[in-house]
Amino acid sequence: MTQGQARARLIVMRHAQAGAGGVRDHDRPLTPAGLDDAHRVGRRLAREGPIPDRILCSSARRCRETGAAVIAGLGASPRVEHVDALYDASVEGLLHAIAGVDESEVLMLIAHNPGVSLLTIELASAREADRARVGGGFSPATTACFDVEADWSLISPRTVRLFRFERPPSPESASRD
């Protein structure tokens, strides 16, 4: 992708709901509800787009399980990279990971709070309407989708536009799938 030539998309997702305690934080699994939420996110992306061709995913178990459930819901096979540096990454760390992407038209990032919410708030900061949409928090399995008008290494509030911000789909809406 070169600046100004191709339109790309970025999907930022917080991992789905994880269980508490009993294991090391990095090894916490998703709850059954979290698995369902992540699968519904994948089905929604398959139905409404965008469909990622590449996923950068924290190496934490809850993120790996979120990614697997999203992919199952998508019915697609994006390239997946499990990245240790995304575990508890800052905004700068997340941007660094995104900047390292060479080719992707639709990139999905699955990681943790507070990094993913702070990244979303920063990227949405250039437009007042976007800031208002993301201000209510970033619960598990929330996604923010951005149009990107620059190389991944140049991503900033000036080069993106939020086009969708969704908290986990409800089980009631899933029954319509």
HELIX and SHEET records of a PDB file:
HELIX    1   1 ASP A   25  ASP A   27  5                                   3    
HELIX    2   2 PRO A   32  GLU A   48  1                                  17    
HELIX    3   3 ARG A   61  LEU A   74  1                                  14    
HELIX    4   4 ASP A   84  LEU A   86  5                                   3    
HELIX    5   5 VAL A   91  ALA A   99  1                                   9    
HELIX    6   6 GLY A  115  LEU A  123  1                                   9    
HELIX    7   7 GLU A  128  VAL A  134  1                                   7    
HELIX    8   8 TRP A  152  LEU A  154  5                                   3    
HELIX    9   9 PRO A  171  ALA A  174  1                                   4    
SHEET    1   A 6 ARG A  79  VAL A  83  0                                        
SHEET    2   A 6 ARG A  54  SER A  58  1                                        
SHEET    3   A 6 VAL A 106  ALA A 111  1                                        
SHEET    4   A 6 ALA A   8  ARG A  14  1                                        
SHEET    5   A 6 THR A 143  VAL A 148 -1                                        
SHEET    6   A 6 VAL A 160  GLU A 166 -1                                        
END                                                                             
